[in-house]
Amino acid sequence: MKNYLPFSPIKMLCASLLLVGQSVLPNVGGLVFAQAVTSGQDQIVKRYCTTQCDQTFETIGVDRAGNGTAIWTEPGQKFSFEFPGQQIPYRNIVFSRFSASSGQWGPAQKTQIEAGISPMFKFDAQGNAMALWIDVDQIQFQAPSKYSVMASRFSAAQGTWSTPVSLYAQSDRVGIQNFEVAANGNVVVDVSFSNLSFLSNYFYYDSVTSTWNDIGSRNYGLMGIDLSGYVTLAYANLTRNTLEFDTFQGQQFDVATKTWSAPQIISGHNTFDRNVAITKDQYGTATFIYDAATYSSSGQQLTQDLRSARYQTAKGTWMLKTIPRINSNIARNIKLATDRFGNVNAIYNQYVGGYAKTIFSKYSSTTGTWGTPRVLSSGNFITRDADIKADASGNLTAVWSQRTDTGTGSSDGKIFRTTVARYNAATGVWGTPQIVQDANRNSYLPRIDVDGRGQVFLLWNQDSGVVANSAPVKELVSDSIAP
């Protein structure tokens, strides 16, 4: 566990702590930093398998009391033969529970679910989770006969998984483009097709009735869902036979009337919108951020902007803004968090001076404007996989993987370690970015969640130090940060 000034320490979850002094970084990228004062030991989230198998597709969720669940997959017994001569193993869904009272992770529990292609997991505010994946019906060396989009729900109260159900099945290939889970457990899923129609089928899960509903076809895009069940969707509407000429449009699905609103154009013709991220507040206001490029009729790129589009359910209108940026390089891996004040906090990776740095930008709900972007990561170090969360008081925690030397490669065998910075809403001060990973090993895709007390929980994959089949075996590691 780690504590950071200006946050006051509380009782730690683990019994033993290792106190380590940290150096002060005076001012980085225009931010004022406070000194970090304590750090402690990480916990390994143990595998279920007895061999040195990888734990992949991991994620973490906690309830308001600080009890948590980590979900991941391990190799199963079944295989898909979708590509000739290539076996693709199904993955067993495995999970472990964290006890707030003991501060420890329990044993890994293997479910009876073997997920096929691209398993995905997301949590609601109560610690329940939805799992989605694609199963393939197939005989070896023959073409697949059916693709099925499958779903199963994890109950945090009971510690059990529901019987998997099929949302959609067809003989042609399908994909799970995206899905979102509201704080109360409502879910919306985008199932895309491979017939070049650029259409998706959308499915809605009602957490009260525990039922799935087909809510129709639209262009595939990105969507958010609020506590009332309203689904806000933004997508590219192709107007020519190229991805570079389209309009960016938005619609909303009314769960009460079971109808979609008429499409509204968010941005005009000749734009190519990419790297879209979305967040929704408790009032139903959806904010999309995307990297937009405009083109001439001959295909020449004219401009490139970082934009936001906000849809207010109460008004039924979109508001488009251009976000200030440090330079014209593409913003990648955009993640968003709406705080209790309605501000939208964005974090992303962008190349600055030859290094992919972690950038922070904030939309003020009071002024209706985006502030000046800031480099959040420290020094000339490559960063990746940034994420951000807000707690109930409006404090922010940002996490990313950061290279520990000043090289500019991202896959040359050098070490990336899990790094955290925190923002105090009362003082408006960011804390010092600090490596929170104990082992000097590569970390991947750090995940983050926050409980009702402001306790922050982290989960990431790291090289275990064991090599199998000429590749490092990965293990899951967790850590927590006191409010």
C-alpha positions in Angstrom: 0.0 0.0 0.0 1.0 3.6 -0.6 0.2 6.9 1.0 0.7 10.2 -0.7 0.7 13.7 0.6 -1.5 15.7 0.7 -3.7 12.8 1.7 -3.9 11.9 5.4 -3.0 8.2 6.2 -5.6 5.8 7.5 -5.4 2.3 8.9 -3.6 0.2 6.3 -5.1 -3.0 5.0 -2.0 -5.1 5.3 -0.4 -5.9 8.7 3.2 -5.3 7.6 4.5 -2.2 6.0 7.8 -1.3 4.6 8.6 2.4 4.9 10.7 3.8 2.2 11.7 7.4 1.8 10.9 9.0 -1.6 12.6 11.9 -3.4 10.8 15.1 -4.3 10.3 16.1 -7.9 9.9 19.9 -7.7 7.9 20.7 -10.8 7.2 18.6 -13.8 5.2 19.6 -16.9 3.8 22.7 -15.1 2.4 20.7 -12.2 3.1 21.3 -8.5 3.9 18.1 -6.8 3.9 17.0 -3.1 6.2 14.5 -1.6 5.2 10.8 -1.4 6.0 9.4 2.0 5.4 5.7 2.3 5.3 2.6 0.2 4.7 -1.1 0.9 4.7 -4.6 -0.5 2.5 -5.8 -3.3 0.3 -8.9 -3.1 0.5 -11.7 -5.7 -3.0 -12.8 -6.8 -2.5 -16.6 -6.9 -3.3 -18.7 -10.0 -5.7 -21.6 -10.0 -3.6 -23.7 -12.4 -0.8 -25.7 -10.9 1.6 -25.0 -13.8 3.1 -21.7 -14.6 0.2 -20.5 -16.8 -0.5 -16.9 -17.8 -3.3 -14.9 -16.1 -4.8 -12.8 -18.8 -7.8 -10.4 -19.6 -7.6 -9.3 -16.0 -9.7 -6.7 -14.3 -10.7 -5.6 -10.7 -13.8 -4.2 -9.1 -14.6 -3.3 -5.5 -17.8 -2.5 -3.6 -18.3 0.6 -1.4 -17.0 -1.3 1.7 -13.7 -2.1 0.1 -14.3 -5.8 -0.6 -12.9 -6.7 -4.0 -12.9 -9.2 -6.8 -10.2 -9.9 -9.4 -11.3 -11.7 -12.6 -8.9 -13.2 -15.2 -8.6 -16.2 -17.5 -6.4 -19.2 -17.6 -5.9 -21.9 -20.3 -8.9 -24.2 -20.6 -9.4 -27.7 -22.1 -11.3 -26.7 -25.3 -9.9 -25.3 -28.5 -11.1 -23.3 -31.5 -9.8 -24.2 -34.9 -11.0 -21.0 -36.6 -7.8 -20.6 -38.6 -6.4 -23.7 -40.5 -3.7 -25.5 -38.6 -3.9 -23.1 -35.6 -5.4 -24.2 -32.2 -6.8 -21.3 -30.2 -7.3 -22.3 -26.6 -10.5 -21.4 -24.8 -9.9 -19.7 -21.4 -11.3 -20.7 -18.1 -12.8 -17.7 -16.1 -11.1 -17.6 -12.8 -11.6 -15.2 -9.9 -10.4 -14.3 -6.4 -12.1 -12.3 -3.6 -10.4 -9.6 -1.5 -11.5 -9.2 2.1 -11.5 -5.6 3.5 -11.3 -7.0 7.0 -8.3 -9.2 6.6 -6.6 -7.2 3.8 -5.8 -10.4 1.9 -6.8 -12.1 -1.3 -8.5 -15.5 -1.0 -7.7 -18.6 -3.1 -8.3 -18.6 -6.9 -11.6 -20.1 -7.8 -12.1 -21.6 -11.2 -15.6 -21.4 -12.7 -17.2 -24.0 -15.0 -17.2 -21.4 -17.8 -14.7 -21.8 -20.7 -14.8 -18.5 -22.6 -13.9 -18.7 -26.3 -12.7 -15.6 -28.2 -11.9 -12.2 -26.6 -13.4 -12.5 -23.1 -14.2 -9.1 -21.5 -15.2 -8.2 -18.0 -16.6 -5.0 -16.4 -17.9 -4.2 -12.9 -20.7 -2.1 -11.4 -20.6 0.0 -8.2 -21.7 -2.9 -6.1 -18.9 -5.2 -7.2 -21.0 -7.3 -9.5 -19.5 -8.1 -12.9 -20.6 -8.9 -16.4 -18.6 -11.3 -18.6 -18.9 -11.4 -22.4 -17.1 -13.6 -24.9 -17.6 -15.4 -28.3 -18.0 -19.2 -28.6 -17.3 -21.0 -31.9 -19.1 -24.2 -32.9 -16.6 -26.0 -35.0 -15.2 -29.4 -36.0 -11.4 -29.5 -36.5 -10.3 -28.8 -40.0 -13.8 -27.6 -41.0 -15.2 -24.1 -41.2 -17.0 -22.8 -38.1 -20.7 -23.5 -38.2 -21.8 -20.9 -35.7 -20.5 -17.9 -33.7 -22.3 -17.1 -30.5 -22.0 -14.0 -28.3 -22.2 -15.3 -24.7 -22.8 -13.5 -21.4 -22.6 -14.4 -17.7 -23.1 -12.2 -14.6 -21.1 -12.5 -11.4 -23.0 -11.7 -8.1 -20.7 -10.2 -5.5 -23.2 -10.9 -2.7 -23.4 -14.7 -3.5 -19.9 -15.1 -5.1 -21.4 -17.1 -8.0 -21.8 -16.8 -11.7 -25.0 -17.1 -13.7 -25.6 -19.8 -16.3 -24.1 -18.4 -19.6 -26.7 -17.2 -22.1 -26.4 -16.6 -25.8 -27.2 -13.0 -26.9 -26.7 -13.5 -30.6 -25.6 -16.3 -32.9 -25.0 -16.5 -36.7 -22.8 -18.5 -39.1 -20.7 -15.5 -40.1 -18.1 -14.1 -37.8 -19.2 -11.6 -35.1 -17.3 -9.4 -32.6 -17.9 -7.6 -29.4 -17.1 -4.1 -30.4 -17.6 -2.7 -26.9 -19.8 -2.8 -23.8 -20.5 -0.5 -20.9 -21.9 -1.1 -17.4 -23.7 1.5 -15.4 -23.2 1.9 -11.6 -26.5 0.1 -10.9 -25.6 -2.9 -13.1 -27.5 -2.0 -16.3 -25.4 -3.1 -19.4 -25.3 -2.2 -23.1 -23.4 -4.3 -25.6 -22.3 -3.5 -29.2 -22.1 -6.7 -31.3 -20.5 -6.0 -34.7 -20.7 -8.1 -37.9 -18.0 -9.0 -40.5 -20.2 -8.3 -43.6 -18.7 -4.8 -44.3 -22.0 -3.2 -43.5 -20.6 -1.3 -40.6 -23.7 -2.2 -38.6 -23.9 -3.5 -35.1 -26.7 -5.0 -33.0 -27.2 -3.5 -29.6 -28.3 -5.5 -26.5 -29.5 -4.1 -23.2 -29.4 -5.8 -19.8 -31.8 -4.7 -17.1 -30.3 -5.4 -13.7 -33.7 -5.2 -12.0 -35.4 -7.9 -14.1 -32.1 -9.7 -15.0 -33.2 -9.9 -18.6 -31.5 -9.1 -21.9 -33.2 -7.1 -24.7 -32.3 -6.7 -28.4 -32.6 -2.9 -28.9 -31.9 -2.9 -32.6 -29.2 -2.2 -35.2 -27.2 1.0 -35.7 -23.7 1.8 -37.0 -21.1 0.6 -34.6 -19.7 3.2 -32.3 -19.2 4.0 -28.7 -21.9 4.2 -26.1 -22.6 5.0 -22.5 -25.4 4.0 -20.1 -26.7 5.9 -17.1 -28.5 4.9 -13.9 -31.9 5.5 -15.6 -31.0 3.1 -18.4 -30.6 5.7 -21.1 -28.1 4.7 -23.8 -26.1 7.4 -25.6 -24.4 6.3 -28.8 -21.9 8.2 -31.0 -20.8 6.6 -34.3 -19.3 7.3 -37.7 -21.9 7.4 -40.4 -20.2 6.6 -43.7 -21.2 8.7 -46.6 -18.6 7.5 -49.1 -16.7 4.2 -49.8 -13.8 5.2 -47.6 -13.4 5.5 -43.8 -11.9 9.0 -44.3 -15.2 10.7 -45.3 -18.0 10.5 -42.8 -20.1 12.4 -40.3 -19.9 11.7 -36.6 -23.4 11.3 -35.3 -25.2 10.6 -32.1 -28.5 9.0 -30.9 -30.1 8.1 -27.6 -32.1 5.0 -26.7 -35.0 5.7 -24.2 -35.3 2.6 -22.0 -38.9 3.6 -21.0 -40.3 3.9 -24.6 -37.8 1.4 -26.1 -37.1 3.8 -29.0 -34.1 5.6 -30.5 -34.0 9.3 -31.0 -33.4 10.8 -34.5 -29.7 11.0 -35.4 -28.0 14.3 -34.8 -24.8 15.3 -36.5 -22.0 16.0 -34.0 -19.3 16.9 -36.5 -19.6 17.5 -40.2 -18.5 15.8 -43.4 -14.9 15.0 -44.4 -13.8 14.0 -40.9 -12.2 10.8 -39.7 -12.8 10.3 -36.0 -10.8 7.8 -34.0 -9.6 6.9 -30.5 -13.0 7.6 -29.0 -13.6 7.5 -25.2 -16.8 8.1 -23.2 -17.9 8.9 -19.7 -21.3 9.6 -18.2 -22.3 11.4 -15.0 -25.2 10.6 -12.7 -27.4 13.2 -14.5 -27.1 11.4 -17.8 -24.7 13.8 -19.5 -22.4 11.9 -21.8 -19.0 13.2 -22.9 -17.2 11.7 -25.8 -13.6 12.6 -26.6 -12.0 11.7 -29.9 -9.1 12.5 -32.2 -10.5 14.1 -35.4 -8.8 14.8 -38.7 -10.5 16.7 -41.6 -9.8 16.0 -45.2 -10.3 17.7 -48.5 -12.4 16.1 -51.3 -9.2 14.8 -52.8 -8.2 13.1 -49.6 -5.6 15.6 -48.4 -5.5 16.0 -44.6 -6.3 19.5 -43.6 -6.5 19.6 -39.8 -6.2 17.4 -36.8 -7.9 18.2 -33.5 -8.8 16.7 -30.2 -12.5 17.2 -29.7 -15.2 16.7 -27.1 -18.9 16.2 -27.7 -21.3 16.5 -24.7 -24.8 15.3 -24.8 -27.3 16.4 -22.1 -30.2 14.1 -21.8 -32.4 16.9 -20.2 -31.8 19.2 -23.2 -31.5 16.6 -25.9 -28.6 18.5 -27.6 -25.0 18.0 -28.4 -22.2 20.6 -27.6 -19.0 20.3 -29.6 -15.7 21.7 -28.4 -12.0 21.6 -29.5 -9.7 20.6 -26.7 -6.4 22.5 -26.3 -3.5 20.2 -26.9 0.3 20.3 -26.3 1.0 19.4 -30.0 -0.7 17.9 -33.1 0.4 14.3 -32.4 -2.4 11.8 -32.0 -3.9 11.2 -28.5 -3.9 7.5 -27.9 -5.5 5.3 -25.2 -7.9 8.0 -24.0 -9.5 7.3 -20.6 -12.1 9.5 -18.8 -13.5 9.9 -15.3 -16.3 12.2 -14.3 -16.0 13.5 -10.7 -18.7 14.5 -8.3 -18.7 18.1 -9.5 -19.5 17.1 -13.0 -16.0 17.8 -14.3 -14.6 15.5 -16.9 -11.0 14.4 -16.4 -9.1 13.0 -19.3 -5.8 11.1 -19.5 -4.1 9.8 -22.6 -0.7 9.0 -24.1 0.8 11.4 -26.6 4.3 11.8 -28.1 6.0 14.9 -26.7 9.7 15.6 -27.6 10.0 12.0 -28.9 8.6 10.3 -25.8 5.1 8.9 -25.4 4.1 10.8 -22.2 1.0 10.7 -20.0 -1.2 13.8 -20.5 -3.9 15.1 -18.3 -6.7 17.5 -19.4 -9.8 18.7 -17.5 -13.2 20.0 -18.5 -14.8 22.4 -16.0 -18.6 22.0 -15.6 -18.6 25.5 -14.1 -16.9 27.4 -16.9 -17.9 25.0 -19.7 -14.3 25.0 -21.0 -11.3 22.7 -21.2 -8.2 23.8 -19.4 -4.6 23.7 -20.5 -3.3 20.1 -21.0 -0.5 19.1 -18.7 2.2 16.4 -18.8 1.5 14.2 -15.8 4.3 11.7 -16.1 7.7 12.8 -15.0 10.9 13.2 -17.0 11.8 11.8 -20.4 10.3 8.4 -20.0 8.1 6.4 -22.3 4.7 5.7 -20.8 1.7 3.5 -21.8 -1.6 2.0 -20.6 -2.8 5.1 -18.7 -6.1 5.0 -16.7 -7.9 7.3 -14.2 -10.6 7.1 -11.5 -12.4 9.6 -9.3 -13.6 8.9 -5.8 -16.7 10.2 -4.0 -14.9 13.4 -2.9 -13.7 14.3 -6.3 -10.1 13.2 -5.7 -8.4 11.6 -8.7 -5.9 8.7 -9.1 -4.0 8.2 -12.3 -2.0 5.0 -13.1 0.2 4.0 -16.0 3.2 1.9 -16.9 6.4 3.9 -17.2 9.8 2.9 -18.7 12.6 3.1 -16.2 15.3 4.3 -18.6 15.2 7.1 -21.2 15.1 4.8 -24.2 12.3 5.5 -26.7 11.2 1.9 -27.6 8.1 0.2 -26.2 9.0 -3.4 -26.9 12.8 -3.7 -26.8 13.0 -5.7 -23.6 13.4 -2.8 -21.3 11.4 -2.5 -18.0 8.1 -0.7 -17.6 6.8 -0.4 -14.0 3.4 0.6 -12.6 3.3 4.3 -11.6 0.7 6.3 -9.8 -0.1 10.0 -9.3 -2.9 11.4 -7.2 -4.9 14.7 -7.2 -6.4 16.3 -4.1 -9.7 18.1 -5.1 -9.6 20.3 -2.0 -6.1 21.8 -2.7 -6.0 21.3 -6.5 -2.6 19.7 -6.2 -1.2 16.6 -7.9 1.0 14.3 -5.8 4.4 13.1 -7.0 4.3 10.4 -9.7 5.6 7.3 -7.9 6.5 3.8 -8.9 4.2 1.6 -6.8 5.4 -1.8 -8.2 7.9 -3.5 -5.9 9.4 -5.9 -8.5 11.7 -4.6 -11.1 9.8 -6.4 -13.9 7.7 -5.4 -16.8 4.1 -4.4 -15.9 1.2 -4.4 -18.3 -2.3 -2.8 -18.4 -2.7 -1.6 -14.8 -6.4 -1.6 -13.7 -7.8 0.7 -11.1 -11.0 0.9 -8.9 -12.0 3.0 -5.9 -14.3 2.0 -3.0 -16.8 4.2 -1.1 -14.2 5.4 1.4 -11.7 6.6 -1.3 -9.4 3.5 -0.9 -7.8 2.9 -4.3 -7.2 -0.7 -5.6 -4.7 -1.5 -8.3 -4.3 -4.7 -10.4 -1.7 -5.3 -13.1 0.1 -8.1 -14.9 3.8 -8.4 -14.6 6.5 -10.8 -15.7 6.9 -13.5 -13.1 10.5 -14.2 -13.6 9.7 -17.7 -15.1 10.2 -18.4 -18.8 8.1 -21.0 -20.6 8.2 -21.7 -24.4 10.8 -18.9 -24.8 8.3 -16.3 -23.3 8.0 -14.8 -19.8 5.1 -16.1 -17.8 2.9 -13.3 -16.4 1.4 -13.1 -12.9 -1.3 -10.8 -11.4 -0.2 -8.3 -8.7 -2.4 -6.1 -6.6 -1.8 -3.1 -4.4 -4.0 -0.5 -2.5 -3.6 3.1 -1.6 -5.2 4.7 1.4 -7.4 7.8 1.0 
